[in-house]
Amino acid sequence: MSENKEFSFETRLLHNRHKFDSATGAVSVPIQHASTFHQADPEQFGKYDYARSANPTREALEDIIAELEEGTRGFAFASGMAAISTAFLLLSAGDHVIVTEDVYGGTFRMVTSVLTRFGIEHTFVDMTDLDSVKAAVRPNTKAIYMETPSNPLLKVTDIRAVCSIAKEIGAITYVDNTFLTPALQKPLNLGADIVLHSATKFLSGHSDVVAGLAVVKDPELADRLYFLQNSFGAVLGVQDAWLVMRGLKTLHVRMEHSMKAAVKVAEFLAAHPHVKAVYYPGLPDHPGYSLQRDQASGAGAVLSFELENESALNSFVSNVKLPVFAVSLGAVESILSYPAKMSHASMPAAEREKRGITGGLLRLSAGLENPDDIIRDFTAALEKSKVETRV
């Protein structure tokens, strides 16, 4: 927990127990490459013995994310999916997990193709419908997995309410907080047990690192997750840990600018005649708008929008100039993604269609450009797309 709770979040991004190195005064966490550590006493080892189990550079990042998420302990993994997969290993054969319906494709793949091999059952539900969540509960339900806002349709789950349901049945709760980060949403303070991040995204923010993080509130649960982290071994390398820490220092200003840009672009798209639908919880007509305002301090910088069909999408993408057309999100540059063939390609087509992930759906992660430039770019591309796809 933070020792400086009297300071604001943006100040604590910079001023924490790792603001300078206690040995040298260096205003940067040292990168400790050692894979093993000398032990002076054969009867009592020091804090560090082998870098898979603990490394001071990785530990600094783990301390910082635990403080920012207001948990007791943080864990750094080699990727977001390594964090999610390791956290799922808290479950055992015969257990059942309830999962957000339009969850990230990698999580869908893990749940449907890996956990099933170990006898762990699952049910996907529209988690905006609390009655559906309750109806999915079984005697062997041991976990509920939330992603809010969800990827890619930006549905908003009532974290408090779902956590309450979970507590009634003795199940643990996971929340993927990648889209909002602790700058905007604190799931542990809303009742969640484990918060997860693809730190590749907004936390590092520069499209130059792959990393995953987890934070736990309960010390006993943290010990169980540490045992799995050490056993499974998918830990984050020290160079990548340092890059995430550097990115975190600018998280607040990046999120603030990108969120303002996302609102402006979403409003533009919502009013455009060539756009069928816009999914962004920062728009007042979004079904989760009020809930989002209640449980988070912003709607984030990711939105999705739907064009008429795949042909219109292909034409639009070929004509935009500014966003990178790529997998991922949460970077300084705006990133335009095609969920059906990128983030959710591992989800069968029938499952995608059932969830509304159509061939005309695009996801935009707003970056640090001037949003007016993005709007001008999109305006021209939409006009060209309409001309090129007109029958």
C-alpha positions, 0 to 999 in steps of 0.5 A, a space after each residue: 500500500 502507498 505510504 503517500 496516499 495524501 498525494 494525488 495519483 499523478 504525483 504518486 506515479 513519480 514519487 514512490 519508494 523507487 523514485 531514486 536508488 538508495 545506494 547511489 541516489 540515481 533517479 532511475 531504478 537500476 537494471 539488475 541483470 544477475 540471474 543468481 545471487 551469492 549467499 553469504 550464509 549456507 543456513 540462511 539465504 538472503 532476499 534474492 537467490 535466483 532471478 525467477 523467484 525474485 529480482 530487484 528490478 522486477 520487484 520495483 515494478 511489482 511494488 509500483 503497480 501494487 501501490 497504484 492499484 492499491 493492492 498488497 502485492 504485484 506480479 510482473 509477467 512476460 506478457 498480458 496472457 502470461 499474467 492471465 494464464 498464471 492467474 487462471 492456474 488458481 483454479 483446479 480440475 472440476 472448477 467452473 468459471 464465468 467469463 465476460 462474453 466479448 472477452 479478448 480473443 487470447 483470453 477466449 482461446 485460453 479458456 476454451 482450448 487450454 483450461 478445458 484440457 485440465 477439466 476446468 469448465 466455463 460459461 460466457 455471459 453478457 456481464 452487463 446483465 446481472 440476472 445472466 451472471 446469477 443464472 450462470 452460477 453452478 455449484 462448482 463456480 469458483 471464479 468470475 472473470 470480468 473485462 470492463 470495458 470489454 474488448 472490442 464492444 466496450 460493454 461496461 460491467 458493474 464490478 461491485 455487483 458482480 463481486 457481490 455475487 461472487 462473494 455470496 458463492 465464495 468465488 474469486 473475481 478477476 478484472 482485466 483493467 488494461 483499457 482503463 489502468 489504475 489512472 481511471 479505475 481501481 477494481 480492487 477498491 470495488 471488491 475485486 480479488 485480482 486485477 490484471 493488465 497487459 502492460 504492453 498497452 497504456 501502462 508502458 505506452 510506447 509500442 516497445 515492450 511486451 509485459 503483463 501485470 497482476 495485483 492482489 488485495 488479499 495477502 493469502 491469495 497473493 502468496 498463492 499467486 506468487 507460488 504459481 508465478 515462481 512455479 510457472 516461471 513466465 516472469 518479466 525480463 529486467 529490461 522490459 520491467 525498466 521500460 514499463 516503469 519509465 512508461 508509467 511516469 507519463 501515464 497520467 498525461 498520456 491517458 488524459 490527452 488520449 481520452 480527450 481525443 477519444 471523446 472528440 473522435 467518438 462524437 465525430 463518428 457518431 454523427 457521421 452518416 457513413 458510420 453504422 454504430 459507435 461503441 464508447 462508454 464516454 458517449 451519453 447514449 452508451 448503455 453503460 455511460 452512467 455506470 462507467 461514470 460511477 465506477 471509474 473516473 473516465 471512459 478511456 481512450 479506446 472506442 470501436 465503430 462499425 462500417 457498412 460491411 467488410 468492403 467499406 472497412 477495407 476501403 477505409 483502412 486503405 485510405 487512412 493515413 495517420 493511425 497505425 493499422 496494427 494489433 495492440 492499443 494504448 500507445 503514443 500513436 493512434 492504432 486502428 485494429 480489425 478485431 475480426 482478423 486481429 485481436 479476435 481472430 482465434 475466436 470462431 467466426 460464428 462466435 464473433 458474429 454472435 457477439 457482434 464482432 462483425 466484418 465491418 467493426 474497427 477498434 481505435 486506440 487514440 494516441 497523442 496526435 491532435 484529434 482534429 488531424 485524426 478527424 480530418 484524416 477519417 473524414 477523407 477516408 470515409 468519403 473515399 470509402 463511400 465512393 469506392 464501395 458505391 454500387 
